[in-house]
Amino acid sequence: MTNCCQRKPLPTVGFCRSLPVLIGNIMAAGRSVGVGAAETPDLTMTVGPAAELKRADEPPVAVPEPSAETLPYYRNGNVLGVLATLWGLLPPAVILFSGFSARPRDWARADGRSWFFTIAVYVLLYLALVSLIDLPLNWYQDFVRAHAYGLSSQTLGQGLADSLKALAVTMVIGVLVLWVPYLLRHFSRRWWLWTSLAAVPFLIPMLFMQPVLIGPLFDDVGSWQDKALEARLLALAERAGIDGGQVFVLGHIWVLLA
């Protein structure tokens, strides 16, 4: 999937560090690609061997020069990424090594129900706590910074609603999958290895389910109505080596699926 857009950032959730292989497929980022008549002199669609010959004769797709805001955004984004990674490790480490992790565990065990219920309650408490700790950083990264560079039109209420929906989705996934390592640790000392392997067959369906089931929770999905512009986008994609694509609308952006 090639995602070419300027869009509001998807909400981030603290559980990303608990299940990075799963939640990483829910967040998506795209690259902006400009479409202009000067850069696309020939917009005729060609398929098959003729397309290969035509592509070989055409100049490469022009890459626009970075704007005055692009490089600062890139540089401070790298710094923010490092800080976010370090911050992502800090709260779980404090919760674990301070012994605080035993408190939600004891609360989850209070009713004396099944082990699955205990795990589910612990997951919900942990995710709620970590998401609350991450709230200031996520607010700056996904709201303040995005608005400062003109990459988002969300209101604060819309951003909060998306964050709550993301947290709810993460909680459901956590309750459904985190019982697996709990069981595996009773059968093997290498439970961490078997858990990683068991995540693979879950990851593959998630790649297909995310745009169908999870994406529409945050954006309206539909077909592209401007057929003339769609033809230009597909022609530009063909020149870049992407054949057989389809253009869809995701909220206020367009997405090229190939």
N, C-alpha and C positions, 0 to 999 in steps of 0.2 A: 504494500500500500504506500503510495506517495501522497503525503499530506502537504499541500501548498497553501499557506494561509497566513493571515494575521488574525489571531483569535484571542478570546479571553483564556487565561490559563486555567487548566483543570485544577480543582482543589486537591491539595496534598494532604495526606493523613499520616499520623505517626506510625501506623501499622506497616508503612512501607518498609521499615527496617526489620520487621518481623517476618514478612513474606515478600521480599523484594522481587522474587521471580514471578509472583502473581500480580502484585499491584503495579509493577513496572509496565505491564501490558494494558493497564487501564489509562495511564497517563500517556499522552502522545504529544509529540512536538512536531512542528513542521518547518519547512523552509519556505521563505517568500520567493516567489518567482514572478517577475514582471512580464506582462504581455503587451506588446506594442506593435503597431503596424511597421515601424522602422526596423524592428528586430525579427519580424516574421514576414518577409517579402512574398513567400509562396505558402499559402495556407491550404492548398489542395491536398486532400487525404489520399494516400496511396498505400496499398497493402500488397503483401507477397514479395516476390523477387524484385519487382520494379521499385518497391519501397527501399530495398537495400541499396540498389544502384543510385536511386535519387538521394538517399541519405549520404552516400559516399561523396557525391558531387557537391553537396551543400556545405556551407561553412558551419562550424560549431555554433551552438546556441550561445549568444552573447551573455556574459555575466556582468550585471550592472556594477558600477563602482559603489563602494560602501558610502552611505550618507554620513553626515557629521555626527549623528547619534548612534550609528551602528557599532563603531569600534568601542566607544565607552560602554555601551550596553553589553558588548561581548566581554570586555575586560572585567567590569564589575560583576558580570554574571559568573565568570570563573571564580572570582573571590567569594561570591555568595555561595557558589556550589561547594567550595571547600568548607566554608563555615557551616553550611547546612549539613554536610556529611559528619563533621565533628560534633555538631549539636545533636545529630541523630543518634550518635553513640553514647552521649553523656547521660540523658535521662534513664535509658535502660540499665546502664552500668550502675547508676546511683540506686535505682530501685532494687537491683539484684544484690549488690555488695553491701548495701546499708541494712539489709534484712527487712526492708519495707515490703518486699514482695510477699512475705509471709502473712501480712495483714489481709490483703484481698483473698489470699488462699484460705485463711481461716474463716473469713466472711462467707466465702463460697461453700465451705464445708458445714456451715452452721446448721443448715436444715437437715443434714444427714442423708441427703438423697444420693442418687447414683453418681459414679465417677464422671459420667458424661455431663451431668448437670453441673458438677463442680467445675469442670474445665470450661464449660460455656459461660458460667458466671464470672470466672476469673478473666476470661478473654474480654468480656464486655467491660469489666471494671478497668482492666489494664488499658484497653483502647481509649476509653473515655478519659482516663487520666493523662495518657500521653498526648492525645489530641488537644487537651486543654493546655498542656505545657508547650506544645508546638504552635499554639494559636498566634502569638505575637509574630514569630518568624514567618509563618504562612501568610499572615495579614500583610506584612511588608512585601514579601516576595510576590504574592499572587494579586494583590490589590494596589498597594501604594506604588510599587515599582512599575507594574504593568500600566497604570494610568499615567505615570510620569513620562513614559515613552510612547504613549498613545496606542498601546496594544490591547486595551480593554475598554469596554463601554459599560461594564457591569456596575450596578449600584452596590452599596455595602450590603443591603438586604439580600440581593441576588447572590452575591458571593457567599454570604453566610448560609443561605439555603443550599447552595451547591456543596458547601463544606459539610453540612449536616447529612445530605444525601450520600456523599462519599463516605462519611463515617459509618452510616447505616449499611452501605454495601460492604464495607470492609469488615464490619462486625458479623454480617451474615457469612461471608467467606471464612472468617476466622473460626466461627462456631462449627462450620461444616468440615473444616480440614484439620484443625489443630488437635483433634483426638487421635490422629494417625501417629504422630511421633510419640504420644503418650503410651499407646499400645506397643509400639515397636521397641521402646526402651525396656520393656519387660521381657523381650525375647532375644535381644542382641545388644552387646556393648557397643556395636557400631550402628546404633539406631539413627544417628545423624546422617550416615551414608545412605541407609535404606530410605530415610525420609526424603533425601535429595532425589534419589532415583524414582521414588513414588510420585514426586511432584511433576515429573516429565509428562506422563499421560494426562495429568490434570491441566498442565500448561497449554498443551496443543489445542484442546477444545476452547480454552479461554481466549486464544488468539482469534477464534471465529465468533465466539459469543460476545466479546466486548463491544464491537460496533453494532451488534444486533440487539443485545439486551441491556447493556450498561450505558453505552453512548446516548441513546435516546432519553435517558433519565436526566441528562444535562443539556441536551440540544435537540431541536426539532430536525428530523432527517427527512429529506425528500429528494426528488429528481430535479435536475437543472432545467429551468424553463427557457432560458435564453439559448436557443439552439445554435444561433450564429456564433455567439461567444464560446459555446461548448466546442464547436468545430475548430475554432482557433486554438483553444486550450489543448485539444487532442492532437492538432497538427504540431504544436510546439512540443508536446510530449513525445510525439513520434520522432521529431528531429533529435530529441535528447536520448533516443533509444528505448522509449517506453511504448510498446505496441498494445493494442487491444484494451485500452483503458476505458473507464466510465467515470463520468463526473456526477457527483452528488452534492447536495447542499446540507451542511451540518451547522445549524444555527444561522449565523451571519457569515459563514465562510464557505468556500468550495473545497471539496476533497476529491482528488483523482485516485481511483482504485485501479490497479493494474495487476 
